[in-house]
């Protein structure tokens, strides 16, 4: 009998999944990054689209707690221990969290629904500088509802962009929405937490809330293991030696049971192909043995539990896992997987508007939390529909299949029965899983109390926007005099640029040495031979410096003053809050606000 202790497993694997949901650009990824220290946008397509989330991203962190003074910190999963930043005392590990970060763009709602399948709870991030609700805010709530997630924490983000009065108005708007929106009847609101993810305001309260109030999740460790595959990889490098080949690697979340090294598993629905003998379409599940398990640290594991993302290396051809080919499949102990269907019958429920399905109508369907395929309605009787799918899917009675039309979540089908219209070839494997017992010893680790977040008191930690610190509009500088070896720039115009950063002289912390900042900038960009002479900046050099001056000034304007949204530069202002090291750049043409620590 193998004994598994949860406190030991928590060292290597996240045990709780908390999803980041909300409208596009409301700060989901930034919030997750501030909590974990990891950017979830790792795919090449995300880096090519201004770091917007496209793929389902994962980031993990450990939560450490000092009961002596209540200090709570989060560190990357690789951290084995932590010391209190105030007292230097050793802190205790109380939780290991995983954050599936979902896209906010409506084009990627299928990916968002994929992520909701593996969540235990969710953070609904709402940007305070926009009206409530935004389109994808509501759609994400629909996806959470139909993924049986019942606990959400509302994160009121970007409060640093508002005045105190505007922040209060947005808070009241959120409260009215909660009171009047029927969908909230299906959720338990665990609190509204005001934060600024960019500046870190109230992130300590958010960490305490997640560790103390969300970490208590009941799991089923006794049932046969079932895992939804949300990623699959070929980890072998090109031209690697055949003796060093690795098997297929899949990543996903275990819903119940315990997966161990050496287990014999099956992956359903498998591979659909034409049988050479009968000439009929045939579905063949994949069978393999678990070779290794990887959690959120570099140390391999012997057992994987329900909770965060787990990497599983299988005795399977790695080519089958290339390019996420196995995404949407189910990994289960041999003989205990859910059935595979390509014709399903269930109850149709419209989510947006009055949608009446018709025979022959097609939808994009998300099943198993991850697989996206085409579905065609075959027949309709009242609210019951029978439909066929392009490829077989894994489903069981009571599962909800999400239907998308035009990229929007429009309806669901609750599965009642199903049928496989192709042949299925099963393999007889005699194998018995070794016995194990899971000991939940987290009661000795987790704090017994919960944390109540007082919204009003938390707002006292926010540094709101102060309109009195807004500078003047920006003026474009001009090149005044130029000769083959020496270039002079009108300092007056450039002074207007620098002074737009902060015109306040009431506080010494706000005073900026304009000439020195400007001189340092040009020294860095051109050469050390920059100096002042009277009211002019003198730059020694030949034609190369002459050609570079105007592009450098243009880059200066883009970097500091051009709005990244509407590209306006003449109506951009820069300001700085009292006692803050960050500059905020606000556009007068659009509501865009960005922050930066260093302007030059």
Buried (B, 14 or more C-beta within 10 A) or exposed (E): EEEBEBBBBBBBBBBBBBBBBBBBBBBBBBBBBBBBBBBBBEBEEBEEEEEBBBBBBBBBBBBBBBEEEEBBBBBBBEBEEBEBEEEEBEBBBBBBBBBBBBBBBBEBBBBBBBBBBBBBBBBBBBBBBBEBBBEBBBBBBBBBBBBEBEBBBBBBBBBBBBEEEBBEEBBEBBBEBBEEEEEBEEBEEBBBBBBBBBBEBBBBBBBBBBBBBBBEEEBEBEBBBBBBBBBBBBBBEEEEEEEEEBBBBBBBBBBBBBBBBEBBBBBBBBBBEEEEEEEEBBBBBBBBBBBBBBBBBEEEBEBBBBBBBBBBBBEBBBEBBBEBBBBBBBBBBBEBBBBBBBBBBBBBBBBEEEBEBEEEBEBBBBBBBBBBBEBBBBEBEEBBBBBBBEBBBBBEEEBBBBBBBEBBBBBBBBBEEBEBEBEBEEEEEEEEBEEBEBEEEBEEBBBEEEBEBEEEEBBEBBBBBBEEBBBEBBBBBEBBEBEEEBBBBBBEBBBBBBBBBBEBEEEEEBEBEBBEEBBEBBBEBBBEEBEEEEEBBBBBBEEEBBEBBEEBBBEBBEEBBBBEBBEBBEBBBBBBBEEBEBBBBBBBEEEBBBBEEEBB
